[in-house]
């Protein structure tokens, strides 16, 4: 091993080892010693296969090497001196060392990366499960307006499965007249950023137009650029129906009140015969007037005083 190679070998941040074709370790650099916890003298009494955690990897590495003549970023678990395992990437190439065929290997510890990936997967699983139990329809799209994900409530509202929505745009899942509205609103949101809320229609799984309020906001990538948008849908169809019903009832009540408003205020009544003069100037019996201007009906009888008055002549006889 010439001097220049030895300098690079010893000072490389990657863990490097040299083995015979049979896998016996001939040499290892400081980074390799520090990574595995063995001294160089210990390593040169070992075979590289002794560092593999899974016997199956030994066979796979040998088979891959026989097939290609090299190993590139083979992922496996390797054992440290203390017995702990680490996720590694292993690469091997054939070199000529002092006129002899040898293998040079590079080992990179990717345990932290795998741990971060597992944590990310767990976080994504949590988000997916959280979205699934939220009863409000929720969706998110990429920068091109393609659906990246939806929750169960969204699927139920529109009647389309998530698998059928991923990668599609609004024109793939909505009538053109509605898709034009959604696309224009998305475009405006991407241009201006921030949040957005508007009322529109949405074709539901029942085939009917639902009145909804869309609340949307952009989300950002790590570099600060807009990565897409996330939105929630409030179905206000029933609320709108109740509002319309309330307005109808109010209108009917106002009309009814208008029909009886002539009974308010001063009514011109004859002091002698007790007839009432209507708005056209005609004199009408009190009963007729009230029945025309309200929903009241009259029944006739004779009060006690009138009975007495009516009976006085008979009493005098």
MIFILUM-662319 format. One record per residue: x, y, z of N, C-alpha, C, O, CB in turn. Coordinates in steps of 0.05 Angstrom, whole numbers, plus 5000, padded with zeros to 4 digits. Atoms other than C-alpha are relative to their C-alpha. Glycine has a CB too. Layout:
# residues N
XYZXYZXYZXYZXYZ
...
# end
This chain:
# residues 317
501749765000500050005000501850255000503350295019498050005025
498249775001503450644977499250225020497050215032500050124971
500349804978504151255022497550174996496050225015502450175001
502349835005498851684988497449865005495549975017500050104970
502450154995493651144990499649965030497349985040500049724986
500250044971495251015063499050255014497450235033502849925012
501049754988494051745080497050034995495550095014501550254988
502949995006487251735045498549795016496449845026499549974970
501350224986485651065076499650065029497450025040501849744997
500149954971487151285147498250235007496950245028502750045011
501549754993483751965143497250014988495950224991501650234991
502749995012477451775106497950005022498149855042499649754982
502250014980471051925145498349754998496849695017498250254997
501450255003468151285118501649775011504149775011499349944970
498750234989469550625151500949824976499349734960498149845019
499050155023474150235103501549765012502949775032501950174983
498450244993476949525108501049874974499949904953498349805017
498850165021481249085064499949715008500649645030503050094993
500250284994479948345059501249834978501749934956497049925005
499250195020482347735023497549924985495349984994501449755012
502450105015477747414970498349825018495949785012500849864975
501550184983475746935025498650155023497150035039501849795012
501349844979473447505071501650055025500550165044497449885007
498349954977479247515120500850295000501750404980502549815001
499349724998480448225145503050045001504349935019498650135024
497249945001487348475126500750265014502850295026501050004971
499549734989486749195148497450155003495450084990502050164982
502349834996481849715172500950285009503050305022498049885021
499149734992482250465181498850085027497349935039499250214979
500849914973481050875244496950035001495749975022501350275007
502949975000473851035224498649745004496549725017499150144974
501250264997472350295219500349905029498449805041501449794981
499650084972475450165288498050145018496850025035502950065008
501849844983471350725319497149914996495649915015500350294994
502850075005464950495286499349735013497149715024499549984969
500750274990465349765307501149955028500249765041501149794981
499050034973469249845372502249805003503149745025497849915018
497750194999474749345354502650154994502650354980499649774979
497449915007482149485353500949874974499849674966502149955022
499250115026485849365288501249725003500749554986502150184988
498950274996489448765317497849795003498049564994501849995025
502350184997482748455336498749944973497949724966497950115019
501350025026479848585267501549824981500349674966499650274988
498450165019485548255230500049705008501149544993502950104999
500450294993483947605267497249914994496449695001500749965030
502850065005476747625243499549994970501250084953498250215013
501049995027472947525179497750204998496350245018499149724990
502149795002468248055152497249875004495450015013500150134973
502650134996462647545154499249985029496849965036500049724988
500650014971463247535230498650255009497450255031502649975016
501349754993460648245230497150024991495650204998501550234989
502750005010454148065195498149905021498749695034499749834974
501950084980448148015241498249774991497549595006498250235008
501850205011443947575195501549824982502749914962497650144985
498650195017446946945165499150014971500749964952499749725010
501049985028442547045104501450214984501850184960497050055000
498649795014446247685088502749904989503749994969500450245018
497450105010452747295082499649874973501249914955501149795021
500550145026449846865027499250204979500150184956497849795003
500849815020446547454993502350174990502450234966497850185012
497749845009452947864992501849844982502649954961501650105025
498350175017456947294964498749954972500149974952500649735013
501450055025451747144911500050254983500450244959497149905005
500149745014451147884892502850064988503150164966499150225018
497349955009458747934887500749824976501949914957502049975023
499450195021459347314844498550084974499650044952499149725007
501649935024453947584797501050264987501150274962497050045008
499349745011456448304789503150055001504150204985498650225016
497149944997463748294812500450235019502750315023501250064973
499849794980462248844862497450015016495449905008500650284986
502449964983457349044917499750315002501650455008500349875028
500549714998454049734917497750055018495449985012499550124972
502049914981450250004977498049785007495649815006498550234988
501650224990447749335002499250075029501050125045501549724998
500949934974443449465063499849755018498649555010497350154999
500150234981444249005123500550105028501350335032502149794992
499349944972445048995198502749875007503249645000497749895019
497450104992452048925226500450025030499150195043502250154985
499750014971454548765296502550155009504650134997500249715010
497749874987458949205339501349805020500249595026499250265014
498650164981463848925390498249965025498349745037502650125008
501650034976458849065446497449854995495749825013499350285010
502350165006453548645411497750164988495750044979499149865024
502249845011449149225389500149984969502249944957500350305009
500350025029446549235318499750284988498650465001497749824992
500449745014446749805268499349944971500149754959502550175002
500750015028443649915200502350124984503350344989497350164994
497649925016449249965148499549974970497849824961502449845008
499750045029450550055074502849904995504750025004499450274985
497450135005456049595050500650014970498949944953500049715010
499150015028459949674985502849864999504449905017500350304988
497550145003465649224960500950024971499349994952499849705009
498950015027470249274900502649855001503949825022500550294989
497450155002476248874876502250204995502050384978499949794977
497749825004482949224882502549824998502649595006500350215023
497450135001490149034868501750125022502450365021501450024972
498449904978494149094932502649855001502849615008498449975027
497350115001501548984926500149754983501449554990500949935029
500050235019500348524867498149785006498249574992502749904998
501950214992495048114902497150104997496550345002500549915029
502849935002487548104889498850025027498949835043498549804982
501249964973484048394949497350144996496650244974501850175019
502649875000477248674966500150255018501050235041497749815008
500249764984476249384990497050065006495450074988501350254986
502749954992469949515030499550265014501250365029499049775018
500849754986466350145053497449945015495549825005499550234979
502450044983461350125110499150275010500650435021500749815024
501249754990456750705126497749945019495949795012499050174976
502150044980452450725188497650184993497850424993501150075029
502449845007445450935169497849965021495450005016498949914972
502050044978442150775236498450255006496050235009501549915025
501549754994440351505249498050064978495850144983502050235003
501949955022437351565180497649815001495449894996501549974973
502250194999433350935188498250065024495750035022501049715003
501649924977431051165257498250244993495950255000501850075024
501549765009428951835227497749914981495550024982501850214987
502150105019425251465171497849865014495449895008501349824979
502150144985421651015221498350205015495950175017501349805020
501549804986419751625262498150154981495950224988501950205014
501649865020417251965199497649834992495449934989501750084975
502150185008413251355179497949985023495549985017501049724994
501950004977410151325249498450255001496050255006501649965026
501449755000408452055245498050014977495750114981502050244996
501850005023405351965176497649815006495349884999501449924974
502250194993401351365201498150135020495750105018501249745012
501749864980398951785260498350204986495950234993501850135022
501549805014396852345214497849884983495549984983501850174981
502050145016393251855168497749905018495349935011501249764985
502150104982389551545227498450235012496050215015501349835023
501449764989387952235256498150114979495850184986502050215008
501849905021385152465189497649814997495449904992501550024973
502250195004381051825185497850035020495449985013501149735002
502149984979377351955250498750275001496750315015501149925027
501249735000376052695237497449984984497549904961501950214988
502550035014368652725218499550214978497650194963497750025020
500349795020369653345174501649914975503949834977501050275010
498650075025371553205100502650174998502550415000498350044976
497449865002378953375091501649894977501449654970501649965027
498450085024383653365031502550174999502750385011498450024974
497649835005390553605010501049934972500849714962502249955021
499150025028393553724941502850104997503850245014498150174981
497349905005400353834911499950274986497850384982501649804983
499849735012402754474877498650014973497850234964502950084996
501450015026399554244811497049965004495649944984501149784983
502950034994392754164845499149714998496749664997498550164980
500850295000392953394844499649915029501149985047502249844986
500650104973389953034903502349825010503249644996497449845000
498050164987395252754950498849815021499949605027502250185012
501250164979390552495003497350115008496950355006501849975024
502649924990383452515031499449825024500649615027497849994978
500850174978380152255094497449854994496249884973499750165026
502350165004374351775103497550174996495750104979499649815024
502449835002369252335112499850124971497650154961500150235020
500049905027371352615044499049794980497449844963502850104992
500950225017370451935011497049975001495749934980501449745008
502950044997363451875039498450234988496350184976499349985030
501549775011361452575018499949994970497750044958501350265009
500049995030363552514945499649734988499049714964502750114990
500550265011362751764938502249894983501749724965497550004985
497750095015369751644911502249915020502750055039501150224980
497950104982375251224944502650154996503250264975500549704994
497449865000381951524962501849914977503150074964501449975027
498250115021385651064914499250104973501050124955499849705001
500949905026381451334857500550304997500550404975497149944996
499649715000382952064876502950084998503650284986498850125024
497249924999390452054887501150044972500849874954501649785015
498849935025394052394830498250124980499050194957501249754988
502049885019387752674798499450285008499750365031497449834999
500849734995385353384791497050035001495549844999501250184979
502949954997378553714800498449934975496149854977499550295008
501450065025376753614727499649704996497949624980501550124976
500350295002377552864736497749905018496749685014502549865007
501950104980372552824793497550175004495750105019501349975027
502349824997367553404786499050094973500650114954500850245018
501049895025362953674732501550264993502550405011496950065003
498349785009366354214690499250265013500950425020499850024970
500849744989362054784716500950045029501450265037496950034998
499049984973364054624787503149995001504450135016498949775017
497150015001371254434769501250264993503450335003500949784980
499049735007372155124738500250175025502150325028498250134979
500049844975370355434805502349915018503850085029497349975015
497950114982375054974845502850074989504550165004499749695003
497349955012380855054796500750305002503050365009500049914970
499449714998380255814795500650085028502450255032497650164989
499549934972379955854870502849895009504350035023497849885019
497450114994386055394877502250174988504250235002500349714990
498049845013389955804827500450275015502650365018499250054970
499949754986388256444864501449965027503050145036497250125004
498850054974390356134930503049964997504650065013498849755013
497250045004397055904902501550264994503850305001500549804977
498749755008398456594874500250195024502250335027498450134978
500149814978396456984937501049885027501850035044497350105003
499350124974397956474992497950055021495750145015502750115009
501849954978394756515060497849795002498249564996498850274997
502350184997387856225072497750104983497850324973499149995030
502249945019381456205032497549865010497649645020500749924971
502650124992374056085048497950114981497750354976499350075030
502249925018368156095000497849794999498349565005501150064972
502350185002361255794991499749924971499950094952497450145011
500450105027359955354930498349755001497349685023502749954986
501550255002356454724907502049774996504249814986498050014977
498450245003359154014908498149774994496149735008501749955026
501650245007356353394875500549785019502849685021500649914970
499750194979355152904931499749714990499049664967498150045021
500350285007355152144932497249934994496749734980501149835023
502950055006347552184930499150114974496850094967498450115022
500749895026347852524863498850285001498250394980498149824986
501249744997345153174891502250215004504450155012498150005023
498249784995348453854894499850085030497750155040499350254982
499949924972350654004965501250285002503250354988501749805017
498949744995351854714989502249975021501749865043497850215009
497750044982358754725022501650265003501450444986501849784990
498149794996363755215050502849875000503349685015499650165027
497350115003370955065029501950195015502050435009500849974970
497949854987376455295076502749874992503249634997499649995032
497550105010383455225047502350185008502050425013499949974969
497649854994390555435062502349854987502349614983500550025031
497650125012397355315029501749895022501749985045501550214983
497950104982402754905062502750034986502850034961499549715010
497449945011410255005052502049775003501749615021501150255013
497850194998416354575038502150115020501850335030501249954972
497949924981422554595081501450254990502350425006502049775003
498649765011425655115034498250254999499150464990501049944972
501849774999419655575044498250034976496350194977501650245002
501749985023416555464976497349865005497149695023501349874975
502650124996409155284970500049714990500749664967497850164985
500150285007408354534970497349904990497249704976500949835023
502750085007400854494960498050145017498650355029499749705001
502149894983394454634996498549785016498549555008498050164983
501650184984390154315050497350145004497250385008501449935027
502749884998382654415055498149825016498449585018498950054973
502250144986376554225096497450104988497250324978500150055031
502649955012369354205074497849995021497649805036499349804977
502350004982363354415115497449984983496850164967499950265017
502550045015356854145086497850155015496950075037499349694998
502049844987351654675101497349984986495650154988500850305000
502450055015346154385057497550025019495650165013500049744986
502350014982341454245116499650285013497450375017500449795022
500249734988343054925147498750194981497050354989502750105009
501349825020341255275082497149934997495450124994501549964973
502850085002334854875078498350125023496150225019499649704999
501449894977332955085148499750304999497750415007501449925026
500149715003334655805133497950084980496450274985502850114991
502049945020330355795071497249955011495350105006500449834975
502650054987324655475111499350225019497050305021500149725014
500649784981325356005164499250254985497350394994502650055017
500749765015325256555112497149974989495650174988502050044977
502750045011318956245081497950045022495950175018499749714989
501849964978315556215149499750295008497650395015500849825024
500149724994317456925164498350164980496850334987502950125001
501549875021314657145097497049955003495450135000500949914972
502850074996308156775110498950155024496650255024499749705004
500949864977307657085179499650304995497750425003502049965023
500249725007308957775152497650054982496250264985502650104985
502449985017303557665099497549995017495650145013500049794978
502350034983298757435153499550255017497350355021500349765018
500249754984300358045195499050234983497550404992502750075013
501049795018299258485135497049994995495750194992501549994973
502950045004292358185126498350105023495950165020499449714994
501649924977290258365196500850285011499850365032500349805022
499149744989293659035204497950224999498150415014502550094984
502149805001287259415186498350005025496750185030498249964976
501450014975284459195253501450165022500450195044499749725009
498649844980289659615288499350304996498450384975503049964997
500549725002288960345303497050075005495649925018500950114973
502849914997282260725299498249894979498949904955499950314999
502050105019276260395267497550185000496450235022499349705007
502449845001270460835243497549835005496949654989499750154973
502350164993264260545277497650185005497950395017500649825024
502549854996257060795277499249995030499049785041497749904982
500849994971255061035347497249885005496649815027500250285010
502850094996247860815335499749704993498949555010498150164982
500450285008247860165295502549825004502349585000499149984971
497550144995255059965310501249874975502849684977499649795021
498750105024256859835237502750134996503250355006498250054975
497349895004264059935215500350084970499449934952502249805008
499649925028266060325153502749894991504849945003500050314998
497550125010271259945111501650204984500850434981499449754984
498249825014276960225070498850114974499850304962502649854993
501449905024272160305010497750185006496450294988499149764983
502149824992267260705050497349875005495350015010499650214979
502550144996261960175057499749935030501649875044499849744984
500550064972258560065125499249705001497549604987497750175011
500450294997258759335147499649935029500650075047502349844988
500450104973256458955207502849935012504649854998498149755001
497550064986261958865259501049724994503349674988499750045030
499350275004261758115249501249964972503249824968497649815003
499150035027262558165173502850124996504550004983498050124980
497549865004268258655177502349845013504449805000499950285013
497850154986272358255228500649734986502949654984499349955029
499550265014271257595190501650044974503149874967497349874994
498649945025273857925126502950075005504750024989498750234985
497349904994280058215160501549835020503649925030499850285010
498650184982281957635205499049724996497349674979499750095030
500850285002281256895214497949935021497249705025502449815003
502150044979276056995270497349954987496650074967499950245019
502850065008268956705261498250065023499050035047499749714990
501949944979262756905299497949795002497049674982498750284994
502450154994257456485332498150185016499150355031500649725015
501849824988251156815357498549885023497749645023498050114980
501650074977247556775424498950255013499250475003501749835020
501249774986243957225474501150005028500949805043496849985000
498949984973247257465537497850025020495450065014501950255002
502050004978243757455604498450265002496050265006501449955027
501349744999242258195604497950034978495750134983502050234999
501949985022238958155536497649815004495449884996501449944973
502250184995234957555557498050135019495650125016501049735013
501749874981232357955616498450224987496050264991501650125023
501449785014230758555572497949884981495749994980502050174983
501950125018227458115521497649885014495449855003501349794982
502150134985223357785576498350195016496250105027501249795017
501549814983220858405612497050044992495350045009501450274999
502849975007214558495570498349775009496049815017499750044970
501550244992212457785585499550015031497449935041501449744992
500249994971213857895659497850205009496350155027502750085012
502049804993209458535660497249894995495349965009500550254985
502750125006203858135629499249825023497049705022499949854973
# end
